[in-house]
Structures are given as structure tokens and as C-alpha cells.
């Protein structure tokens, strides 16, 4: 939710707190159904799966556009 512009760190959203509050349920729902439940809530399997991180990244990026 941040970007670097002219050597400055800037927010991509006007209110980051509100953005997370408005989208957190959707992000976690996607993650839960895609990775937590299918991998039987095993943190070793979920944590080692690069797809889990990419899913969350894409969910957050898509909510900004």
C-alpha cells in the first residue's frame, strides 16, 4: 500500500487504516479458503507455500486499484 516516488515513501491510499479495515475480511477469507483450510491449518505447509504470499499480495494490490 506504499510506493517510492522521487526518493520518498508515499501511501497509495488516502487512509491506510480505513482501507485495511474495509478490506481485511475479504483478504482473510480468500487466504483461509485457498491455503489455511486446504493445508489443514498446518503453519509449516502454509508458511512454506510461496503461493500463499502471492495470493495476499495480489488481494491487497487489487483492492488499491
C-alpha positions as CSV (number, residue, x, y, z in Angstrom):
1,X,0.0,0.0,0.0
2,X,3.1,2.2,-0.2
3,X,5.2,3.3,-3.1
4,X,8.5,5.2,-3.6
5,X,8.2,8.4,-5.6
6,X,11.2,10.7,-6.0
7,X,13.1,9.0,-3.2
8,X,10.0,9.5,-0.9
9,X,7.8,6.8,0.6
10,X,4.2,7.6,0.0
11,X,0.8,5.9,0.6
12,X,-1.1,4.6,-2.4
13,X,-4.3,5.0,-0.4
14,X,-5.6,8.2,1.3
15,X,-6.4,6.5,4.6
16,X,-4.5,3.2,5.2
17,X,-6.3,2.4,8.4
18,X,-9.7,2.6,6.8
19,X,-8.5,0.7,3.7
20,X,-7.4,-2.2,5.9
21,X,-10.5,-2.1,8.0
22,X,-12.7,-2.2,4.9
23,X,-10.8,-5.0,3.1
24,X,-9.3,-7.2,5.8
25,X,-12.3,-9.6,5.9
26,X,-12.2,-10.2,2.2
27,X,-8.4,-10.7,2.2
28,X,-8.5,-13.2,5.0
29,X,-11.5,-15.0,3.5
30,X,-9.5,-15.6,0.3
31,X,-6.5,-16.7,2.2
32,X,-8.5,-19.0,4.5
33,X,-10.2,-20.9,1.7
34,X,-7.1,-21.0,-0.5
35,X,-4.4,-22.0,2.0
36,X,-5.4,-22.5,5.6
37,X,-8.3,-24.9,5.2
38,X,-6.8,-27.0,2.4
39,X,-3.5,-27.3,4.2
40,X,-5.3,-28.4,7.4
41,X,-4.2,-25.2,9.2
42,X,-0.6,-26.5,9.3
43,X,1.7,-23.4,9.6
44,X,4.7,-25.4,8.2
45,X,2.8,-26.1,5.0
46,X,1.2,-22.7,4.7
47,X,4.4,-20.7,5.6
48,X,6.5,-22.6,3.0
49,X,4.0,-22.1,0.2
50,X,5.0,-19.1,-1.9
51,X,1.5,-19.0,-3.4
52,X,0.1,-18.0,-0.1
53,X,2.2,-14.9,0.0
54,X,1.4,-14.1,-3.7
55,X,-2.3,-14.5,-3.0
56,X,-2.2,-12.0,-0.2
57,X,-0.1,-9.6,-2.2
58,X,-2.5,-9.8,-5.2
59,X,-5.5,-9.3,-2.9
60,X,-4.1,-6.2,-1.4
61,X,-2.9,-4.8,-4.8
62,X,-6.3,-5.4,-6.4
63,X,-8.1,-3.6,-3.6
64,X,-6.0,-0.5,-4.3
65,X,-6.8,-0.2,-8.0
